């Protein structure tokens, strides 16, 4: 399966909304009518069934038959029977739409290959389970998030609530709710502003919170100091010293040519040797350009809790490759233990982030409102994890 970048997936979702809008009228406000898109625009059949019983596979929430142009959703998500499941139902429909838009041609190309089911009439092209995450499921999950919560609409709704696009640092509210509901360290409750916006978009609070975090509108951990400005200042200073160069590369060797990997490794080795005089344990460690690249990837993963962003940054073809490369090892843990716990001067000199939010960013009642509701099921990092189908 070819790797799709997030930008490509988002563009596909917006294209589908645009096609539907040209046929049935512009789509300017939420909620996005995914059932109408599936049935009226694409001409697919949508129905409910007891999918685990029908397919003989546990925890099935949705299935798509490409040739038959049919989508079935498990009856447990029928919002007419269980209104509380509306958000999960709509995400599952959007997820199946993601498969249709992104993957149907792959299945047409592989027509005739064997699948899990033997009888042609009972053979769905795609079976989506709540716990099993095949590589093909991640793009469909991303597509569902983009389709149900388009970036422009979410930002407009946020600005209407809060008056600006300033982020809400939700650390205190999350800590309060986590303590009240005795949640584990890997479980994040849904904050009030996410639940409020979720009602407008007819999605789950979890899905909305993950989308808002992805857009940088909600911060669930303390923001890092603004190192990008410091980096830009340092680079401008370096360019003023380096002067004009006949190539586009930023760093050059003594001959005025682009710095090579081995050249960088040589420079790094000199700095590691010097650093080892202050941190002796470094002398026994292997510090290479690859180690720095991996460390940056791990820091990005810790900061964003989104393996997809790390995969894009590293240029990996699949998320699975990133999961393997980012798996901690005893050697890496040992190297990390040698690093000083004290922050660098650039970080230490930065002003601490504020944890308070504009009062207007909370629904009526502010903090008191958060005290009087039951949070959604704990949020797991990543859109796919919280809304898997």
ABEGO torsion letter per residue (X at the ends): XBBBBAAAAAAAAAAAAAAAAAAAEBBABOBBBAAAAAAAAAGBBBBBBBAAAAAGBBGBABBBBAAAGBBBBBAAABAAABAAAAAAAAAAAAAAAAAAAAAAAAAAAABGBBBABABAAABBABBBBAABBBAAAAAAAAAAAAAABBAAAAAAAAAAAAGBABBBBAAAAAAAAAAAAGBBAABBBBBAAAAAAAAAAGBBAAAAAAAAAAAGABBABBBBBBAAAAAAAAAAAAAAAAEBBABABABBBAAGBBBBAAAAAAAAAAAAAAAAAABAAAAABBBBAAAAAAAAAAAAAAAAGBAAAAAAAAGBABAAAAAAAABBBAAAAAAAAABBABBBAAAAABBBBBABBBAAABBBGEAAAAAABBBBBBBBBEAAAAABX
